[in-house]
């Protein structure tokens, strides 16, 4: 009786694994995601740098105009 329960349990677990296996990512899937993330990170870094430089430029310009027209 115990052997039958063990065989049934093994069959249930094997079925669960076989059902899940096709949905898991492959090595190629992971490499594609890594390449996409790397590209996205590069693009995001570029936008952050441009935004910071632009913000500093605007702040310096506003400060310069205030000093020039309001007085020191």
PQR file of N, CA, C, O and H, with PARSE charges and radii, in Angstrom:
ATOM      1  N   UNK A   1       0.824  -1.194   0.000 -0.4000 1.5000
ATOM      2  CA  UNK A   1       0.000   0.000   0.000 -0.0000 2.0000
ATOM      3  C   UNK A   1       0.870   1.260   0.000  0.5500 1.7000
ATOM      4  O   UNK A   1       0.551   2.219  -0.703 -0.5500 1.4000
ATOM      5  N   UNK A   2       1.947   1.279   0.762 -0.4000 1.5000
ATOM      6  CA  UNK A   2       2.834   2.434   0.824 -0.0000 2.0000
ATOM      7  C   UNK A   2       3.528   2.657  -0.512  0.5500 1.7000
ATOM      8  O   UNK A   2       3.731   3.804  -0.912 -0.5500 1.4000
ATOM      9  H   UNK A   2       2.206   0.500   1.333  0.4000 1.0000
ATOM     10  N   UNK A   3       3.890   1.608  -1.198 -0.4000 1.5000
ATOM     11  CA  UNK A   3       4.557   1.717  -2.491 -0.0000 2.0000
ATOM     12  C   UNK A   3       3.638   2.381  -3.500  0.5500 1.7000
ATOM     13  O   UNK A   3       4.091   3.206  -4.293 -0.5500 1.4000
ATOM     14  H   UNK A   3       3.725   0.677  -0.873  0.4000 1.0000
ATOM     15  N   UNK A   4       2.369   2.043  -3.489 -0.4000 1.5000
ATOM     16  CA  UNK A   4       1.416   2.659  -4.409 -0.0000 2.0000
ATOM     17  C   UNK A   4       1.276   4.157  -4.133  0.5500 1.7000
ATOM     18  O   UNK A   4       1.217   4.952  -5.071 -0.5500 1.4000
ATOM     19  H   UNK A   4       2.000   1.373  -2.844  0.4000 1.0000
ATOM     20  N   UNK A   5       1.223   4.543  -2.876 -0.4000 1.5000
ATOM     21  CA  UNK A   5       1.124   5.963  -2.541 -0.0000 2.0000
ATOM     22  C   UNK A   5       2.380   6.703  -2.981  0.5500 1.7000
ATOM     23  O   UNK A   5       2.296   7.835  -3.457 -0.5500 1.4000
ATOM     24  H   UNK A   5       1.271   3.897  -2.114  0.4000 1.0000
ATOM     25  N   UNK A   6       3.520   6.086  -2.830 -0.4000 1.5000
ATOM     26  CA  UNK A   6       4.763   6.716  -3.249 -0.0000 2.0000
ATOM     27  C   UNK A   6       4.793   6.869  -4.763  0.5500 1.7000
ATOM     28  O   UNK A   6       5.208   7.910  -5.272 -0.5500 1.4000
ATOM     29  H   UNK A   6       3.588   5.167  -2.443  0.4000 1.0000
ATOM     30  N   UNK A   7       4.363   5.851  -5.479 -0.4000 1.5000
ATOM     31  CA  UNK A   7       4.327   5.927  -6.939 -0.0000 2.0000
ATOM     32  C   UNK A   7       3.349   7.005  -7.397  0.5500 1.7000
ATOM     33  O   UNK A   7       3.630   7.732  -8.350 -0.5500 1.4000
ATOM     34  H   UNK A   7       4.027   5.005  -5.066  0.4000 1.0000
ATOM     35  N   UNK A   8       2.208   7.113  -6.727 -0.4000 1.5000
ATOM     36  CA  UNK A   8       1.230   8.143  -7.074 -0.0000 2.0000
ATOM     37  C   UNK A   8       1.807   9.533  -6.792  0.5500 1.7000
ATOM     38  O   UNK A   8       1.634  10.462  -7.581 -0.5500 1.4000
ATOM     39  H   UNK A   8       1.980   6.522  -5.953  0.4000 1.0000
ATOM     40  N   UNK A   9       2.488   9.656  -5.667 -0.4000 1.5000
ATOM     41  CA  UNK A   9       3.103  10.947  -5.317 -0.0000 2.0000
ATOM     42  C   UNK A   9       4.186  11.325  -6.327  0.5500 1.7000
ATOM     43  O   UNK A   9       4.277  12.482  -6.737 -0.5500 1.4000
ATOM     44  H   UNK A   9       2.629   8.901  -5.026  0.4000 1.0000
ATOM     45  N   UNK A  10       5.001  10.357  -6.727 -0.4000 1.5000
ATOM     46  CA  UNK A  10       6.046  10.621  -7.724 -0.0000 2.0000
ATOM     47  C   UNK A  10       5.413  11.024  -9.049  0.5500 1.7000
ATOM     48  O   UNK A  10       5.887  11.955  -9.699 -0.5500 1.4000
ATOM     49  H   UNK A  10       4.927   9.417  -6.394  0.4000 1.0000
ATOM     50  N   UNK A  11       4.361  10.345  -9.455 -0.4000 1.5000
ATOM     51  CA  UNK A  11       3.673  10.674 -10.704 -0.0000 2.0000
ATOM     52  C   UNK A  11       3.083  12.089 -10.649  0.5500 1.7000
ATOM     53  O   UNK A  11       3.148  12.829 -11.631 -0.5500 1.4000
ATOM     54  H   UNK A  11       3.976   9.588  -8.927  0.4000 1.0000
ATOM     55  N   UNK A  12       2.515  12.459  -9.511 -0.4000 1.5000
ATOM     56  CA  UNK A  12       1.943  13.800  -9.347 -0.0000 2.0000
ATOM     57  C   UNK A  12       3.031  14.868  -9.449  0.5500 1.7000
ATOM     58  O   UNK A  12       2.844  15.893 -10.104 -0.5500 1.4000
ATOM     59  H   UNK A  12       2.462  11.859  -8.714  0.4000 1.0000
ATOM     60  N   UNK A  13       4.157  14.624  -8.802 -0.4000 1.5000
ATOM     61  CA  UNK A  13       5.261  15.593  -8.848 -0.0000 2.0000
ATOM     62  C   UNK A  13       5.838  15.698 -10.254  0.5500 1.7000
ATOM     63  O   UNK A  13       6.136  16.795 -10.726 -0.5500 1.4000
ATOM     64  H   UNK A  13       4.309  13.791  -8.269  0.4000 1.0000
ATOM     65  N   UNK A  14       5.994  14.563 -10.920 -0.4000 1.5000
ATOM     66  CA  UNK A  14       6.528  14.557 -12.280 -0.0000 2.0000
ATOM     67  C   UNK A  14       5.597  15.314 -13.221  0.5500 1.7000
ATOM     68  O   UNK A  14       6.059  16.061 -14.083 -0.5500 1.4000
ATOM     69  H   UNK A  14       5.752  13.672 -10.537  0.4000 1.0000
ATOM     70  N   UNK A  15       4.311  15.128 -13.063 -0.4000 1.5000
ATOM     71  CA  UNK A  15       3.339  15.848 -13.884 -0.0000 2.0000
ATOM     72  C   UNK A  15       3.441  17.350 -13.641  0.5500 1.7000
ATOM     73  O   UNK A  15       3.373  18.140 -14.583 -0.5500 1.4000
ATOM     74  H   UNK A  15       3.935  14.521 -12.363  0.4000 1.0000
ATOM     75  N   UNK A  16       3.601  17.742 -12.391 -0.4000 1.5000
ATOM     76  CA  UNK A  16       3.739  19.166 -12.069 -0.0000 2.0000
ATOM     77  C   UNK A  16       4.996  19.750 -12.709  0.5500 1.7000
ATOM     78  O   UNK A  16       4.968  20.859 -13.242 -0.5500 1.4000
ATOM     79  H   UNK A  16       3.656  17.100 -11.626  0.4000 1.0000
ATOM     80  N   UNK A  17       6.088  19.009 -12.656 -0.4000 1.5000
ATOM     81  CA  UNK A  17       7.347  19.482 -13.262 -0.0000 2.0000
ATOM     82  C   UNK A  17       7.204  19.568 -14.773  0.5500 1.7000
ATOM     83  O   UNK A  17       7.618  20.559 -15.374 -0.5500 1.4000
ATOM     84  H   UNK A  17       6.112  18.108 -12.224  0.4000 1.0000
ATOM     85  N   UNK A  18       6.630  18.554 -15.391 -0.4000 1.5000
ATOM     86  CA  UNK A  18       6.464  18.554 -16.846 -0.0000 2.0000
ATOM     87  C   UNK A  18       5.519  19.660 -17.302  0.5500 1.7000
ATOM     88  O   UNK A  18       5.654  20.173 -18.413 -0.5500 1.4000
ATOM     89  H   UNK A  18       6.294  17.749 -14.902  0.4000 1.0000
ATOM     90  N   UNK A  19       4.578  20.026 -16.464 -0.4000 1.5000
ATOM     91  CA  UNK A  19       3.659  21.108 -16.799 -0.0000 2.0000
ATOM     92  C   UNK A  19       4.364  22.463 -16.708  0.5500 1.7000
ATOM     93  O   UNK A  19       4.102  23.351 -17.520 -0.5500 1.4000
ATOM     94  H   UNK A  19       4.468  19.609 -15.562  0.4000 1.0000
ATOM     95  N   UNK A  20       5.237  22.625 -15.744 -0.4000 1.5000
ATOM     96  CA  UNK A  20       5.922  23.897 -15.516 -0.0000 2.0000
ATOM     97  C   UNK A  20       7.105  24.102 -16.464  0.5500 1.7000
ATOM     98  O   UNK A  20       7.394  25.236 -16.846 -0.5500 1.4000
ATOM     99  H   UNK A  20       5.449  21.904 -15.085  0.4000 1.0000
ATOM    100  N   UNK A  21       7.773  23.053 -16.839 -0.4000 1.5000
ATOM    101  CA  UNK A  21       9.017  23.129 -17.605 -0.0000 2.0000
ATOM    102  C   UNK A  21       8.924  23.971 -18.885  0.5500 1.7000
ATOM    103  O   UNK A  21       9.837  24.759 -19.130 -0.5500 1.4000
ATOM    104  H   UNK A  21       7.538  22.131 -16.529  0.4000 1.0000
ATOM    105  N   UNK A  22       7.887  23.854 -19.706 -0.4000 1.5000
ATOM    106  CA  UNK A  22       7.856  24.657 -20.941 -0.0000 2.0000
ATOM    107  C   UNK A  22       7.757  26.168 -20.706  0.5500 1.7000
ATOM    108  O   UNK A  22       8.075  26.946 -21.605 -0.5500 1.4000
ATOM    109  H   UNK A  22       7.146  23.213 -19.506  0.4000 1.0000
ATOM    110  N   UNK A  23       7.330  26.590 -19.533 -0.4000 1.5000
ATOM    111  CA  UNK A  23       7.173  28.026 -19.278 -0.0000 2.0000
ATOM    112  C   UNK A  23       8.431  28.672 -18.722  0.5500 1.7000
ATOM    113  O   UNK A  23       8.479  29.895 -18.589 -0.5500 1.4000
ATOM    114  H   UNK A  23       7.071  25.958 -18.803  0.4000 1.0000
ATOM    115  N   UNK A  24       9.443  27.894 -18.396 -0.4000 1.5000
ATOM    116  CA  UNK A  24      10.675  28.447 -17.836 -0.0000 2.0000
ATOM    117  C   UNK A  24      11.528  29.070 -18.937  0.5500 1.7000
ATOM    118  O   UNK A  24      11.469  28.650 -20.093 -0.5500 1.4000
ATOM    119  H   UNK A  24       9.404  26.901 -18.504  0.4000 1.0000
ATOM    120  N   UNK A  25      12.312  30.061 -18.571 -0.4000 1.5000
ATOM    121  CA  UNK A  25      13.173  30.751 -19.530 -0.0000 2.0000
ATOM    122  C   UNK A  25      14.361  29.870 -19.901  0.5500 1.7000
ATOM    123  O   UNK A  25      14.910  29.149 -19.068 -0.5500 1.4000
ATOM    124  H   UNK A  25      12.360  30.402 -17.632  0.4000 1.0000
ATOM    125  N   UNK A  26      14.738  29.947 -21.162 -0.4000 1.5000
ATOM    126  CA  UNK A  26      15.915  29.224 -21.629 -0.0000 2.0000
ATOM    127  C   UNK A  26      17.135  30.139 -21.529  0.5500 1.7000
ATOM    128  O   UNK A  26      17.014  31.324 -21.215 -0.5500 1.4000
ATOM    129  H   UNK A  26      14.292  30.532 -21.840  0.4000 1.0000
ATOM    130  N   UNK A  27      18.291  29.579 -21.796 -0.4000 1.5000
ATOM    131  CA  UNK A  27      19.523  30.366 -21.764 -0.0000 2.0000
ATOM    132  C   UNK A  27      19.467  31.483 -22.814  0.5500 1.7000
ATOM    133  O   UNK A  27      19.905  32.605 -22.559 -0.5500 1.4000
ATOM    134  H   UNK A  27      18.389  28.617 -22.050  0.4000 1.0000
ATOM    135  N   UNK A  28      18.931  31.171 -23.978 -0.4000 1.5000
ATOM    136  CA  UNK A  28      18.809  32.180 -25.039 -0.0000 2.0000
ATOM    137  C   UNK A  28      17.850  33.295 -24.621  0.5500 1.7000
ATOM    138  O   UNK A  28      18.095  34.467 -24.906 -0.5500 1.4000
ATOM    139  H   UNK A  28      18.575  30.259 -24.186  0.4000 1.0000
ATOM    140  N   UNK A  29      16.761  32.931 -23.947 -0.4000 1.5000
ATOM    141  CA  UNK A  29      15.821  33.943 -23.453 -0.0000 2.0000
ATOM    142  C   UNK A  29      16.515  34.889 -22.483  0.5500 1.7000
ATOM    143  O   UNK A  29      16.341  36.105 -22.563 -0.5500 1.4000
ATOM    144  H   UNK A  29      16.561  31.978 -23.716  0.4000 1.0000
ATOM    145  N   UNK A  30      17.296  34.335 -21.572 -0.4000 1.5000
ATOM    146  CA  UNK A  30      17.990  35.157 -20.580 -0.0000 2.0000
ATOM    147  C   UNK A  30      19.030  36.061 -21.230  0.5500 1.7000
ATOM    148  O   UNK A  30      19.198  37.208 -20.816 -0.5500 1.4000
ATOM    149  H   UNK A  30      17.437  33.347 -21.507  0.4000 1.0000
ATOM    150  N   UNK A  31      19.732  35.556 -22.246 -0.4000 1.5000
ATOM    151  CA  UNK A  31      20.715  36.381 -22.944 -0.0000 2.0000
ATOM    152  C   UNK A  31      20.038  37.528 -23.692  0.5500 1.7000
ATOM    153  O   UNK A  31      20.564  38.640 -23.738 -0.5500 1.4000
ATOM    154  H   UNK A  31      19.596  34.624 -22.582  0.4000 1.0000
ATOM    155  N   UNK A  32      18.876  37.257 -24.274 -0.4000 1.5000
ATOM    156  CA  UNK A  32      18.144  38.312 -24.978 -0.0000 2.0000
ATOM    157  C   UNK A  32      17.677  39.385 -24.004  0.5500 1.7000
ATOM    158  O   UNK A  32      17.762  40.577 -24.300 -0.5500 1.4000
ATOM    159  H   UNK A  32      18.449  36.353 -24.236  0.4000 1.0000
ATOM    160  N   UNK A  33      17.189  38.968 -22.852 -0.4000 1.5000
ATOM    161  CA  UNK A  33      16.745  39.926 -21.843 -0.0000 2.0000
ATOM    162  C   UNK A  33      17.925  40.742 -21.332  0.5500 1.7000
ATOM    163  O   UNK A  33      17.811  41.951 -21.132 -0.5500 1.4000
ATOM    164  H   UNK A  33      17.120  37.999 -22.612  0.4000 1.0000
ATOM    165  N   UNK A  34      19.060  40.078 -21.120 -0.4000 1.5000
ATOM    166  CA  UNK A  34      20.251  40.787 -20.649 -0.0000 2.0000
ATOM    167  C   UNK A  34      20.684  41.844 -21.662  0.5500 1.7000
ATOM    168  O   UNK A  34      21.026  42.962 -21.277 -0.5500 1.4000
ATOM    169  H   UNK A  34      19.153  39.095 -21.283  0.4000 1.0000
ATOM    170  N   UNK A  35      20.673  41.504 -22.945 -0.4000 1.5000
ATOM    171  CA  UNK A  35      21.059  42.468 -23.978 -0.0000 2.0000
ATOM    172  C   UNK A  35      20.086  43.641 -24.024  0.5500 1.7000
ATOM    173  O   UNK A  35      20.494  44.792 -24.182 -0.5500 1.4000
ATOM    174  H   UNK A  35      20.395  40.596 -23.257  0.4000 1.0000
ATOM    175  N   UNK A  36      18.798  43.342 -23.885 -0.4000 1.5000
ATOM    176  CA  UNK A  36      17.794  44.407 -23.895 -0.0000 2.0000
ATOM    177  C   UNK A  36      17.961  45.323 -22.683  0.5500 1.7000
ATOM    178  O   UNK A  36      17.884  46.544 -22.813 -0.5500 1.4000
ATOM    179  H   UNK A  36      18.467  42.407 -23.756  0.4000 1.0000
ATOM    180  N   UNK A  37      18.186  44.741 -21.516 -0.4000 1.5000
ATOM    181  CA  UNK A  37      18.385  45.546 -20.303 -0.0000 2.0000
ATOM    182  C   UNK A  37      19.627  46.416 -20.418  0.5500 1.7000
ATOM    183  O   UNK A  37      19.625  47.570 -19.989 -0.5500 1.4000
ATOM    184  H   UNK A  37      18.248  43.749 -21.411  0.4000 1.0000
ATOM    185  N   UNK A  38      20.692  45.861 -20.998 -0.4000 1.5000
ATOM    186  CA  UNK A  38      21.926  46.626 -21.150 -0.0000 2.0000
ATOM    187  C   UNK A  38      21.690  47.830 -22.063  0.5500 1.7000
ATOM    188  O   UNK A  38      22.156  48.933 -21.779 -0.5500 1.4000
ATOM    189  H   UNK A  38      20.694  44.924 -21.347  0.4000 1.0000
ATOM    190  N   UNK A  39      20.971  47.611 -23.147 -0.4000 1.5000
ATOM    191  CA  UNK A  39      20.654  48.698 -24.067 -0.0000 2.0000
ATOM    192  C   UNK A  39      19.777  49.751 -23.385  0.5500 1.7000
ATOM    193  O   UNK A  39      20.009  50.951 -23.529 -0.5500 1.4000
ATOM    194  H   UNK A  39      20.593  46.715 -23.378  0.4000 1.0000
ATOM    195  N   UNK A  40      18.777  49.290 -22.649 -0.4000 1.5000
ATOM    196  CA  UNK A  40      17.890  50.217 -21.941 -0.0000 2.0000
ATOM    197  C   UNK A  40      18.647  51.009 -20.882  0.5500 1.7000
ATOM    198  O   UNK A  40      18.408  52.205 -20.714 -0.5500 1.4000
ATOM    199  H   UNK A  40      18.589  48.314 -22.533  0.4000 1.0000
ATOM    200  N   UNK A  41      19.554  50.353 -20.171 -0.4000 1.5000
ATOM    201  CA  UNK A  41      20.335  51.037 -19.147 -0.0000 2.0000
ATOM    202  C   UNK A  41      21.226  52.106 -19.768  0.5500 1.7000
ATOM    203  O   UNK A  41      21.368  53.199 -19.219 -0.5500 1.4000
ATOM    204  H   UNK A  41      19.749  49.382 -20.308  0.4000 1.0000
ATOM    205  N   UNK A  42      21.826  51.791 -20.912 -0.4000 1.5000
ATOM    206  CA  UNK A  42      22.670  52.764 -21.604 -0.0000 2.0000
ATOM    207  C   UNK A  42      21.844  53.986 -22.010  0.5500 1.7000
ATOM    208  O   UNK A  42      22.269  55.125 -21.821 -0.5500 1.4000
ATOM    209  H   UNK A  42      21.711  50.904 -21.359  0.4000 1.0000
ATOM    210  N   UNK A  43      20.679  53.736 -22.561 -0.4000 1.5000
ATOM    211  CA  UNK A  43      19.802  54.827 -22.980 -0.0000 2.0000
ATOM    212  C   UNK A  43      19.352  55.664 -21.786  0.5500 1.7000
ATOM    213  O   UNK A  43      19.337  56.893 -21.854 -0.5500 1.4000
ATOM    214  H   UNK A  43      20.334  52.810 -22.715  0.4000 1.0000
ATOM    215  N   UNK A  44      18.988  55.002 -20.704 -0.4000 1.5000
ATOM    216  CA  UNK A  44      18.542  55.707 -19.504 -0.0000 2.0000
ATOM    217  C   UNK A  44      19.669  56.544 -18.905  0.5500 1.7000
ATOM    218  O   UNK A  44      19.443  57.679 -18.484 -0.5500 1.4000
ATOM    219  H   UNK A  44      19.000  54.004 -20.649  0.4000 1.0000
ATOM    220  N   UNK A  45      20.868  55.995 -18.864 -0.4000 1.5000
ATOM    221  CA  UNK A  45      22.021  56.725 -18.333 -0.0000 2.0000
ATOM    222  C   UNK A  45      22.285  57.982 -19.158  0.5500 1.7000
ATOM    223  O   UNK A  45      22.578  59.046 -18.612 -0.5500 1.4000
ATOM    224  H   UNK A  45      21.051  55.073 -19.206  0.4000 1.0000
ATOM    225  N   UNK A  46      22.179  57.850 -20.461 -0.4000 1.5000
ATOM    226  CA  UNK A  46      22.393  59.005 -21.336 -0.0000 2.0000
ATOM    227  C   UNK A  46      21.360  60.099 -21.045  0.5500 1.7000
ATOM    228  O   UNK A  46      21.711  61.275 -20.961 -0.5500 1.4000
ATOM    229  H   UNK A  46      21.940  56.987 -20.905  0.4000 1.0000
ATOM    230  N   UNK A  47      20.094  59.715 -20.892 -0.4000 1.5000
ATOM    231  CA  UNK A  47      19.049  60.701 -20.599 -0.0000 2.0000
ATOM    232  C   UNK A  47      19.253  61.346 -19.236  0.5500 1.7000
ATOM    233  O   UNK A  47      18.994  62.538 -19.073 -0.5500 1.4000
ATOM    234  H   UNK A  47      19.808  58.759 -20.960  0.4000 1.0000
ATOM    235  N   UNK A  48      19.709  60.583 -18.264 -0.4000 1.5000
ATOM    236  CA  UNK A  48      19.965  61.152 -16.938 -0.0000 2.0000
ATOM    237  C   UNK A  48      21.078  62.196 -17.018  0.5500 1.7000
ATOM    238  O   UNK A  48      20.957  63.279 -16.446 -0.5500 1.4000
ATOM    239  H   UNK A  48      19.919  59.614 -18.396  0.4000 1.0000
ATOM    240  N   UNK A  49      22.152  61.876 -17.721 -0.4000 1.5000
ATOM    241  CA  UNK A  49      23.274  62.811 -17.855 -0.0000 2.0000
ATOM    242  C   UNK A  49      22.819  64.084 -18.569  0.5500 1.7000
ATOM    243  O   UNK A  49      23.144  65.189 -18.136 -0.5500 1.4000
ATOM    244  H   UNK A  49      22.251  60.997 -18.186  0.4000 1.0000
ATOM    245  N   UNK A  50      22.075  63.933 -19.651 -0.4000 1.5000
ATOM    246  CA  UNK A  50      21.591  65.097 -20.395 -0.0000 2.0000
ATOM    247  C   UNK A  50      20.672  65.952 -19.523  0.5500 1.7000
ATOM    248  O   UNK A  50      20.752  67.180 -19.554 -0.5500 1.4000
ATOM    249  H   UNK A  50      21.811  63.035 -20.003  0.4000 1.0000
ATOM    250  N   UNK A  51      19.808  65.311 -18.753 -0.4000 1.5000
ATOM    251  CA  UNK A  51      18.888  66.042 -17.882 -0.0000 2.0000
ATOM    252  C   UNK A  51      19.634  66.803 -16.795  0.5500 1.7000
ATOM    253  O   UNK A  51      19.306  67.953 -16.507 -0.5500 1.4000
ATOM    254  H   UNK A  51      19.743  64.313 -18.728  0.4000 1.0000
ATOM    255  N   UNK A  52      20.628  66.174 -16.195 -0.4000 1.5000
ATOM    256  CA  UNK A  52      21.404  66.841 -15.143 -0.0000 2.0000
ATOM    257  C   UNK A  52      22.173  68.027 -15.721  0.5500 1.7000
ATOM    258  O   UNK A  52      22.182  69.108 -15.130 -0.5500 1.4000
ATOM    259  H   UNK A  52      20.895  65.239 -16.429  0.4000 1.0000
ATOM    260  N   UNK A  53      22.808  67.834 -16.857 -0.4000 1.5000
ATOM    261  CA  UNK A  53      23.550  68.941 -17.481 -0.0000 2.0000
ATOM    262  C   UNK A  53      22.598  70.083 -17.834  0.5500 1.7000
ATOM    263  O   UNK A  53      22.914  71.251 -17.607 -0.5500 1.4000
ATOM    264  H   UNK A  53      22.800  66.956 -17.337  0.4000 1.0000
ATOM    265  N   UNK A  54      21.443  69.745 -18.385 -0.4000 1.5000
ATOM    266  CA  UNK A  54      20.455  70.775 -18.720 -0.0000 2.0000
ATOM    267  C   UNK A  54      19.957  71.512 -17.493  0.5500 1.7000
ATOM    268  O   UNK A  54      19.811  72.734 -17.519 -0.5500 1.4000
ATOM    269  H   UNK A  54      21.187  68.796 -18.569  0.4000 1.0000
ATOM    270  N   UNK A  55      19.693  70.784 -16.418 -0.4000 1.5000
ATOM    271  CA  UNK A  55      19.206  71.404 -15.181 -0.0000 2.0000
ATOM    272  C   UNK A  55      20.245  72.343 -14.590  0.5500 1.7000
ATOM    273  O   UNK A  55      19.915  73.446 -14.154 -0.5500 1.4000
ATOM    274  H   UNK A  55      19.812  69.792 -16.397  0.4000 1.0000
ATOM    275  N   UNK A  56      21.493  71.912 -14.576 -0.4000 1.5000
ATOM    276  CA  UNK A  56      22.568  72.759 -14.046 -0.0000 2.0000
ATOM    277  C   UNK A  56      22.730  74.001 -14.918  0.5500 1.7000
ATOM    278  O   UNK A  56      22.947  75.095 -14.397 -0.5500 1.4000
ATOM    279  H   UNK A  56      21.762  71.016 -14.931  0.4000 1.0000
ATOM    280  N   UNK A  57      22.628  73.847 -16.220 -0.4000 1.5000
ATOM    281  CA  UNK A  57      22.747  74.992 -17.125 -0.0000 2.0000
ATOM    282  C   UNK A  57      21.623  75.993 -16.889  0.5500 1.7000
ATOM    283  O   UNK A  57      21.862  77.199 -16.824 -0.5500 1.4000
ATOM    284  H   UNK A  57      22.451  72.958 -16.643  0.4000 1.0000
ATOM    285  N   UNK A  58      20.406  75.495 -16.762 -0.4000 1.5000
ATOM    286  CA  UNK A  58      19.261  76.385 -16.509 -0.0000 2.0000
ATOM    287  C   UNK A  58      19.418  77.088 -15.164  0.5500 1.7000
ATOM    288  O   UNK A  58      19.171  78.289 -15.062 -0.5500 1.4000
ATOM    289  H   UNK A  58      20.212  74.515 -16.814  0.4000 1.0000
ATOM    290  N   UNK A  59      19.827  76.352 -14.132 -0.4000 1.5000
ATOM    291  CA  UNK A  59      20.003  76.955 -12.809 -0.0000 2.0000
ATOM    292  C   UNK A  59      21.091  78.023 -12.839  0.5500 1.7000
ATOM    293  O   UNK A  59      20.933  79.087 -12.241 -0.5500 1.4000
ATOM    294  H   UNK A  59      20.029  75.376 -14.215  0.4000 1.0000
ATOM    295  N   UNK A  60      22.191  77.746 -13.527 -0.4000 1.5000
ATOM    296  CA  UNK A  60      23.275  78.729 -13.613 -0.0000 2.0000
ATOM    297  C   UNK A  60      22.828  79.961 -14.389  0.5500 1.7000
ATOM    298  O   UNK A  60      23.177  81.084 -14.024 -0.5500 1.4000
ATOM    299  H   UNK A  60      22.320  76.882 -14.013  0.4000 1.0000
ATOM    300  N   UNK A  61      22.064  79.762 -15.446 -0.4000 1.5000
ATOM    301  CA  UNK A  61      21.570  80.892 -16.236 -0.0000 2.0000
ATOM    302  C   UNK A  61      20.621  81.755 -15.416  0.5500 1.7000
ATOM    303  O   UNK A  61      20.722  82.982 -15.432 -0.5500 1.4000
ATOM    304  H   UNK A  61      21.780  78.850 -15.742  0.4000 1.0000
ATOM    305  N   UNK A  62      19.708  81.123 -14.705 -0.4000 1.5000
ATOM    306  CA  UNK A  62      18.766  81.879 -13.870 -0.0000 2.0000
ATOM    307  C   UNK A  62      19.510  82.634 -12.778  0.5500 1.7000
ATOM    308  O   UNK A  62      19.208  83.796 -12.504 -0.5500 1.4000
ATOM    309  H   UNK A  62      19.626  80.126 -14.692  0.4000 1.0000
ATOM    310  N   UNK A  63      20.484  81.975 -12.154 -0.4000 1.5000
ATOM    311  CA  UNK A  63      21.275  82.640 -11.116 -0.0000 2.0000
ATOM    312  C   UNK A  63      22.034  83.832 -11.693  0.5500 1.7000
ATOM    313  O   UNK A  63      22.075  84.902 -11.085 -0.5500 1.4000
ATOM    314  H   UNK A  63      20.729  81.031 -12.377  0.4000 1.0000
ATOM    315  N   UNK A  64      22.628  83.646 -12.856 -0.4000 1.5000
ATOM    316  CA  UNK A  64      23.352  84.741 -13.505 -0.0000 2.0000
ATOM    317  C   UNK A  64      22.449  85.908 -13.840  0.5500 1.7000
ATOM    318  O   UNK A  64      22.831  87.062 -13.647 -0.5500 1.4000
ATOM    319  H   UNK A  64      22.595  82.777 -13.350  0.4000 1.0000
ATOM    320  N   UNK A  65      21.258  85.625 -14.338 -0.4000 1.5000
ATOM    321  CA  UNK A  65      20.315  86.700 -14.663 -0.0000 2.0000
ATOM    322  C   UNK A  65      19.843  87.439 -13.417  0.5500 1.7000
ATOM    323  O   UNK A  65      19.703  88.662 -13.428 -0.5500 1.4000
ATOM    324  H   UNK A  65      20.948  84.688 -14.494  0.4000 1.0000
ATOM    325  N   UNK A  66      19.600  86.694 -12.350 -0.4000 1.5000
ATOM    326  CA  UNK A  66      19.180  87.337 -11.100 -0.0000 2.0000
ATOM    327  C   UNK A  66      20.281  88.249 -10.578  0.5500 1.7000
ATOM    328  O   UNK A  66      20.012  89.382 -10.178 -0.5500 1.4000
ATOM    329  H   UNK A  66      19.714  85.701 -12.342  0.4000 1.0000
ATOM    330  N   UNK A  67      21.508  87.767 -10.580 -0.4000 1.5000
ATOM    331  CA  UNK A  67      22.635  88.578 -10.097 -0.0000 2.0000
ATOM    332  C   UNK A  67      22.816  89.803 -10.985  0.5500 1.7000
ATOM    333  O   UNK A  67      23.084  90.895 -10.482 -0.5500 1.4000
ATOM    334  H   UNK A  67      21.727  86.847 -10.905  0.4000 1.0000
ATOM    335  N   UNK A  68      22.675  89.640 -12.280 -0.4000 1.5000
ATOM    336  CA  UNK A  68      22.899  90.744 -13.207 -0.0000 2.0000
ATOM    337  C   UNK A  68      21.820  91.823 -13.081  0.5500 1.7000
ATOM    338  O   UNK A  68      22.135  93.013 -13.054 -0.5500 1.4000
ATOM    339  H   UNK A  68      22.458  88.753 -12.688  0.4000 1.0000
ATOM    340  N   UNK A  69      20.561  91.416 -13.005 -0.4000 1.5000
ATOM    341  CA  UNK A  69      19.477  92.403 -13.034 -0.0000 2.0000
ATOM    342  C   UNK A  69      19.009  92.859 -11.658  0.5500 1.7000
ATOM    343  O   UNK A  69      18.490  93.967 -11.524 -0.5500 1.4000
ATOM    344  H   UNK A  69      20.305  90.449 -13.026  0.4000 1.0000
ATOM    345  N   UNK A  70      19.178  92.041 -10.647 -0.4000 1.5000
ATOM    346  CA  UNK A  70      18.757  92.440  -9.308 -0.0000 2.0000
ATOM    347  C   UNK A  70      19.922  93.108  -8.587  0.5500 1.7000
ATOM    348  O   UNK A  70      19.712  94.035  -7.804 -0.5500 1.4000
ATOM    349  H   UNK A  70      19.600  91.141 -10.755  0.4000 1.0000
ATOM    350  N   UNK A  71      21.091  92.670  -8.828 -0.4000 1.5000
ATOM    351  CA  UNK A  71      22.274  93.256  -8.202 -0.0000 2.0000
ATOM    352  C   UNK A  71      22.843  92.334  -7.148  0.5500 1.7000
ATOM    353  O   UNK A  71      22.161  91.463  -6.611 -0.5500 1.4000
ATOM    354  H   UNK A  71      21.261  91.917  -9.464  0.4000 1.0000
ATOM    355  N   UNK A  72      24.089  92.549  -6.876 -0.4000 1.5000
ATOM    356  CA  UNK A  72      24.765  91.673  -5.926 -0.0000 2.0000
ATOM    357  C   UNK A  72      24.705  92.205  -4.538  0.5500 1.7000
ATOM    358  O   UNK A  72      25.230  91.583  -3.614 -0.5500 1.4000
ATOM    359  H   UNK A  72      24.644  93.258  -7.313  0.4000 1.0000
TER
END
